[in-house]
């Protein structure tokens, strides 16, 4: 197999692991750092630029690019025409592929998959067994985890938490309510108030006793009314 890069001889030490700088042979471009050749395929147009690192058992292949100060490690895979850049981190068994983008300070980990034309950026975190695909956008301080699916043209942002078995596929499928004591996220099949998860279908049955250690009855009633109104509006838009 014809090789497309070589090691420059420059190394850095990361927690006892030696990372080696690479240089592309076709144009002598100096790239980022890998631990070993199994981190970056010699096939395709894939490459690691800037000060990006790929190490442990991670692999970049296809036409994917990792650049900036991004790190890809663990058993992660970045492939297709995917791009990981900025200060992004992709690790664990995470997969980023097709034309997906992960950037900013975003984190993708666990068994999470980000694919299609999806974008994850800002301080967003995606982990667990979640899948983000299509034209979905996850950004700002949003969290997507558990077995959640975020797809289509979904927008998950601000401080929204989408988890469990939630499915979000349209912009109106995720409402984040701020300005109250607790951050509130509301989706068609999932709701989140502070650290409490609830089923929106059971909103009328939720009682203050379920939250009394964290919230006053007056606050609870205010939040419940907001949730009922917001959920009704969401259903109308479906």
C-alpha positions as CSV (number, residue, x, y, z in Angstrom):
1,X,0.0,0.0,0.0
2,X,1.4,3.4,-1.0
3,X,1.9,5.6,2.0
4,X,0.7,9.2,2.0
5,X,2.4,10.6,5.1
6,X,5.5,10.1,7.1
7,X,6.7,11.1,10.6
8,X,8.6,14.3,11.0
9,X,10.6,13.1,14.0
10,X,8.9,15.6,16.3
11,X,7.1,14.1,19.2
12,X,5.1,15.2,22.2
13,X,4.2,13.3,25.4
14,X,0.6,13.0,26.5
15,X,0.2,11.2,29.9
16,X,3.1,8.9,29.1
17,X,2.0,8.2,25.5
18,X,4.3,9.5,22.7
19,X,2.5,11.2,19.9
20,X,4.2,11.7,16.6
21,X,3.9,14.6,14.1
22,X,3.0,13.7,10.6
23,X,3.8,15.2,7.2
24,X,1.9,14.6,4.0
25,X,4.1,13.4,1.2
26,X,2.2,14.9,-1.7
27,X,2.9,18.5,-0.8
28,X,5.1,18.2,2.4
29,X,2.3,19.7,4.5
30,X,3.1,19.3,8.2
31,X,0.1,18.0,10.0
32,X,-1.0,17.0,13.5
33,X,-0.1,14.1,15.8
34,X,-0.9,10.4,16.0
35,X,0.2,7.7,18.2
36,X,0.7,5.1,15.5
37,X,-0.1,4.6,11.8
38,X,-3.3,2.6,12.6
39,X,-4.7,6.0,13.8
40,X,-4.8,7.5,10.3
41,X,-5.5,5.5,7.1
42,X,-3.1,5.9,4.1
43,X,-6.1,5.5,1.8
44,X,-8.4,8.3,0.8
45,X,-8.0,12.0,1.4
46,X,-8.2,11.8,5.2
47,X,-5.7,13.8,7.2
48,X,-5.0,15.4,10.6
49,X,-4.1,19.1,10.6
50,X,-2.8,21.7,12.9
51,X,-2.4,20.7,16.5
52,X,-5.0,18.0,16.4
53,X,-4.3,14.6,18.1
54,X,-5.6,11.1,17.2
55,X,-4.4,8.4,19.6
56,X,-5.1,5.1,21.5
57,X,-7.3,2.9,19.2
58,X,-9.0,5.8,17.4
59,X,-9.1,5.8,13.6
60,X,-9.6,8.5,11.0
61,X,-10.3,7.2,7.5
62,X,-12.1,7.9,4.2
63,X,-11.9,11.6,3.4
64,X,-12.4,12.8,7.0
65,X,-10.4,15.6,8.6
66,X,-9.4,16.4,12.1
67,X,-7.9,19.8,12.7
68,X,-7.4,22.7,15.0
69,X,-6.9,21.5,18.6
70,X,-9.4,18.6,18.3
71,X,-8.7,15.3,20.0
72,X,-10.0,11.9,18.8
73,X,-9.1,8.9,21.0
74,X,-10.4,5.8,22.7
75,X,-12.1,3.5,20.1
76,X,-13.6,6.5,18.2
77,X,-14.0,6.5,14.4
78,X,-14.1,9.6,12.1
79,X,-14.9,8.7,8.5
80,X,-16.6,9.7,5.3
81,X,-16.3,13.4,4.7
82,X,-16.7,14.2,8.4
83,X,-14.9,17.1,10.0
84,X,-13.8,17.4,13.7
85,X,-12.2,20.7,14.6
86,X,-11.8,23.5,17.1
87,X,-11.4,22.1,20.6
88,X,-13.8,19.3,20.0
89,X,-13.4,15.9,21.6
90,X,-14.5,12.6,20.1
91,X,-13.8,9.5,22.2
92,X,-15.1,6.3,23.7
93,X,-16.8,4.2,20.9
94,X,-18.2,7.3,19.3
95,X,-18.7,7.5,15.5
96,X,-18.7,10.7,13.4
97,X,-19.2,10.0,9.7
98,X,-20.8,11.0,6.3
99,X,-20.7,14.9,6.2
100,X,-21.2,15.5,10.0
101,X,-19.3,18.3,11.8
102,X,-18.3,18.4,15.4
103,X,-16.6,21.6,16.5
104,X,-16.2,24.3,19.2
105,X,-15.9,22.7,22.6
106,X,-18.3,19.9,21.8
107,X,-18.0,16.4,23.2
108,X,-19.2,13.2,21.5
109,X,-18.5,10.0,23.5
110,X,-19.9,6.7,24.6
111,X,-21.6,4.8,21.8
112,X,-23.0,8.0,20.2
113,X,-23.2,8.5,16.5
114,X,-23.2,11.8,14.6
115,X,-23.8,11.4,10.9
116,X,-25.5,12.7,7.8
117,X,-25.3,16.5,7.7
118,X,-25.6,16.9,11.4
119,X,-23.8,19.5,13.4
120,X,-22.7,19.5,17.0
121,X,-20.9,22.6,18.3
122,X,-20.5,25.1,21.1
123,X,-20.4,23.4,24.5
124,X,-22.8,20.7,23.5
125,X,-22.3,17.1,24.7
126,X,-23.6,13.9,23.0
127,X,-23.1,10.6,24.7
128,X,-24.6,7.2,25.6
129,X,-26.4,5.4,22.7
130,X,-27.7,8.5,21.1
131,X,-27.8,9.2,17.4
132,X,-27.8,12.6,15.8
133,X,-28.3,12.7,12.0
134,X,-30.0,14.3,9.1
135,X,-29.8,18.1,9.3
136,X,-30.0,18.1,13.1
137,X,-28.2,20.8,15.1
138,X,-27.1,20.4,18.7
139,X,-25.3,23.4,20.1
140,X,-24.8,25.9,22.9
141,X,-25.0,24.0,26.2
142,X,-27.3,21.3,25.0
143,X,-27.0,17.7,26.2
144,X,-28.2,14.6,24.3
145,X,-27.8,11.2,25.9
146,X,-29.4,7.9,26.8
147,X,-31.0,6.4,23.8
148,X,-32.3,9.6,22.3
149,X,-32.6,10.2,18.6
150,X,-32.1,13.7,17.2
151,X,-32.7,13.9,13.4
152,X,-34.4,15.6,10.5
153,X,-34.3,19.4,11.0
154,X,-34.2,19.2,14.8
155,X,-32.7,22.0,16.8
156,X,-31.5,21.3,20.3
157,X,-29.8,24.2,22.0
158,X,-29.5,26.6,24.9
159,X,-29.5,24.4,28.1
160,X,-31.8,21.7,26.7
161,X,-31.4,18.1,27.9
162,X,-32.8,15.4,25.6
163,X,-32.4,11.9,26.9
164,X,-34.1,8.6,27.6
165,X,-35.9,7.3,24.5
166,X,-36.8,10.8,23.3
167,X,-37.1,11.4,19.5
168,X,-36.7,14.9,18.2
169,X,-37.0,15.5,14.4
170,X,-38.4,19.0,13.9
171,X,-37.4,22.4,15.2
172,X,-40.6,22.7,17.1
173,X,-40.0,19.3,18.8
174,X,-37.7,20.7,21.4
175,X,-38.7,23.6,23.6
176,X,-36.2,25.0,26.2
177,X,-37.9,27.2,28.9
178,X,-35.5,29.5,30.8
179,X,-35.9,32.3,33.3
180,X,-37.3,30.0,36.0
181,X,-35.6,28.3,39.0
182,X,-35.1,25.2,36.9
183,X,-34.1,24.7,33.4
184,X,-37.0,23.0,31.5
185,X,-36.8,20.9,28.3
186,X,-40.0,19.7,26.6
187,X,-40.2,17.3,23.7
188,X,-43.2,15.4,22.3
189,X,-42.4,12.2,24.3
190,X,-40.0,13.5,26.9
191,X,-39.7,16.3,29.5
192,X,-37.0,17.4,31.9
193,X,-37.4,19.8,34.9
194,X,-34.1,20.3,36.7
195,X,-33.0,16.7,37.4
196,X,-36.5,15.2,37.1
197,X,-37.7,13.4,33.9
198,X,-41.4,13.2,33.1
199,X,-43.7,11.9,30.4
200,X,-45.5,14.8,28.7
201,X,-48.6,12.6,28.2
202,X,-48.9,12.5,32.0
203,X,-48.6,16.2,32.6
204,X,-52.0,16.5,34.1
205,X,-51.2,13.7,36.6
206,X,-47.9,15.2,37.9
207,X,-48.1,16.2,41.5
208,X,-46.2,18.6,43.6
209,X,-45.3,15.7,46.0
210,X,-43.0,14.4,43.3
211,X,-40.9,17.6,43.5
212,X,-41.6,19.0,47.0
213,X,-38.0,18.7,48.2
214,X,-36.8,20.8,45.4
215,X,-39.6,23.3,44.6
216,X,-42.4,25.2,46.3
217,X,-46.0,24.4,45.4
218,X,-46.4,27.9,43.9
219,X,-43.3,27.4,41.7
220,X,-44.6,23.9,40.8
221,X,-48.0,25.2,39.7
222,X,-46.4,28.0,37.6
223,X,-44.1,25.5,35.8
224,X,-47.0,23.0,35.3
225,X,-49.1,25.7,33.6
226,X,-46.2,26.7,31.4
227,X,-45.6,23.1,30.5
228,X,-49.3,22.4,29.7
229,X,-49.5,25.5,27.5
230,X,-46.2,24.8,25.7
231,X,-47.0,21.2,25.1
232,X,-50.4,22.1,23.7
233,X,-48.8,24.5,21.3
234,X,-46.2,21.9,20.3
235,X,-48.9,19.3,19.5
236,X,-50.8,21.9,17.3
237,X,-47.6,22.4,15.3
238,X,-47.0,18.7,14.7
